[in-house]
Each structure stands twice: as C-alpha cells, then as structure tokens.
Amino acid sequence: MAAPVVYGPGVSTYVRTVRLTLEEKALEYRLVEVDLLKGEHQEPAHRARHPFGKVPVLEHDGYSLYETSAITRYLDAAFPEVSLTPTDPRQIGRMQQAIAVVDAYVYKALVTDIVIPRVLVPMTGGTPDEAAIQGALPMAELCLRVLDELLEGVSYLSGGGLGLADLHLAPILAYFSRTPEGGRLLPSYPNLQRWWGGIASRESMARTQPGLG
Ligand SMILES: N[C@@H](CCC(=O)N[C@@H](CS)C(=O)NCC(=O)O)C(=O)O
C-alpha cells in the first residue's frame, strides 16, 4: 500500500490536524506543499482535488478525500493498529461534539478573528484592527469556557484517551497560546491549560511544528 499524501501548507491548522493524526498513528506520509499566499489552492490542479479550493486534501492508493474530519476518521478506520477513536458510545459522542464545536465556533473565534490579525496581518505588512479583535473576545472566551468544561475531570476531550478531537484542537491552541490574548486568557481556564501543557510536549507536535508557530 502506498503512503498517504497530504496536500496543503504546513502552516495550516487543518493540515496540521491531519499530519498529527498520521504522526500519532506512526504512519509514513508525504506532504505536498500548496502555497496559500501564492494562491496555489485556487489553481486548476488543486481545484481538481478540492472543488472549494481549500486545504487539506488526502490521497491514498487512488482514493481522494477532502474535509479534515472526514480525513481523520478515514485514517483512523483504515489504519486501526493505533486507535484514536474511543469504543464507548458516550465518549464517541463527546469526541464528535468537540470536533464539531472546534469546526463551527472555535476556529473562527480563535484563528480567523484573533490569530490571523495578530500574526498573519503584521507578517504581510498590515496593521491589525484592534477594535475587531476586542469585539471578538466575548466569543473567544465562550469557546475557551466550553472547552474547559469539556475537559473537567478528564485528560482528553472524548473523556477517554488521546483522540481525534484533541488533534483537531491542538494546532489552534498552538497559535492562539502565542498571541497576547491567548497569554492573558488561557490561565483562567485551568483544565484547558493542563490539557494544552500535555499536548504541546508530544513528539507529534514537535514533528509537525510549522514555521509560524
Ligand atoms: N472545512 C474545511 C476547512 C479547511 C480550511 O478552511 N482550510 C483553510 C486553511 S487552514 C484554507 O484552505 N484556507 C484557504 C482559503 O480559505 O482560501 C476542512 O475541514 O478541511
């Protein structure tokens, strides 16, 4: 069986989630960079892989898949030796809930509205809109509170062992924790802080460290 191929830039949080899944499962894979700043994700070659022009895309033995949560579920089912999905129905429900919360609310609140203006905008010569960042804080705090509650009394988001939900959240926390807002807000969320301390020191995080964060 050929090694899976991941298309996307190493700096993308979604791409990092797929890479973390592969790393935690100790699988060989190849990363094919798609440069978002150069607009490569909108070019016909990438549009043929992903009709919406986003990253990541996974290719594996003639099978092509886009949407990060579909990719991580596929990898976990296709390579079951190291499982990142619990067997208990309630833990499966909690894991799916956490992934949906990350996709629907956390990514926008922490990455789109805080990390991008704080990190990417200055890198490309712009000035962040401070009023917009201030306006984003209530939703960011709601997200942090919800994640903190999900981690109450448990080590990982599903309530079982390390699982896919943790790998969906980890790349976002890696960037957010380095912003001034992250540094100021995270200490108020002790469960999330404890979780992040454990995740941040994993080998998979070191092996997928992007240039930005
Ligand atoms: N729903 C998609 C979202 C993927 C996504 O938004 N990726 C970002 C990079 S982190 C992207 O492709 N951005 C390029 C753009 O929006 O033009 C998934 O789960 O894979």
The ligand as a Tripos MOL2 file, in Angstrom:
@<TRIPOS>MOLECULE
LIG
   20    19     1     0     0
SMALL
NO_CHARGES

@<TRIPOS>ATOM
      1 N1        -13.9760   22.5970    6.2400 N.3       1 LIG1
      2 C1        -12.5960   22.5140    5.7910 C.3       1 LIG1
      3 C2        -11.9060   23.8230    6.1450 C.3       1 LIG1
      4 C3        -10.4900   23.8710    5.6370 C.3       1 LIG1
      5 C4         -9.9370   25.2820    5.6520 C.2       1 LIG1
      6 O1        -10.6380   26.2680    5.9230 O.2       1 LIG1
      7 N2         -8.6380   25.4010    5.3540 N.am      1 LIG1
      8 C5         -8.0250   26.6900    5.2570 C.3       1 LIG1
      9 C6         -6.5820   26.6520    5.7500 C.3       1 LIG1
     10 S1         -6.4320   26.3570    7.4930 S.3       1 LIG1
     11 C7         -7.9770   27.1010    3.7890 C.2       1 LIG1
     12 O2         -7.9490   26.2580    2.9130 O.2       1 LIG1
     13 N3         -7.9440   28.4090    3.5350 N.am      1 LIG1
     14 C8         -7.8100   28.9210    2.2190 C.3       1 LIG1
     15 C9         -8.9580   29.8020    1.8260 C.2       1 LIG1
     16 O3         -9.9510   29.8480    2.5570 O.co2     1 LIG1
     17 O4         -8.8670   30.4400    0.7690 O.co2     1 LIG1
     18 C10       -11.9110   21.3020    6.4270 C.2       1 LIG1
     19 O5        -12.3690   20.8480    7.4840 O.co2     1 LIG1
     20 O6        -10.9560   20.7730    5.8550 O.co2     1 LIG1
@<TRIPOS>BOND
     1     1     2 1
     2     2     3 1
     3     2    18 1
     4     3     4 1
     5     4     5 1
     6     5     6 2
     7     5     7 1
     8     7     8 1
     9     8     9 1
    10     8    11 1
    11     9    10 1
    12    11    12 2
    13    11    13 1
    14    13    14 1
    15    14    15 1
    16    15    16 2
    17    15    17 1
    18    18    19 2
    19    18    20 1
@<TRIPOS>SUBSTRUCTURE
     1 LIG1         1 GROUP 0 **** ****
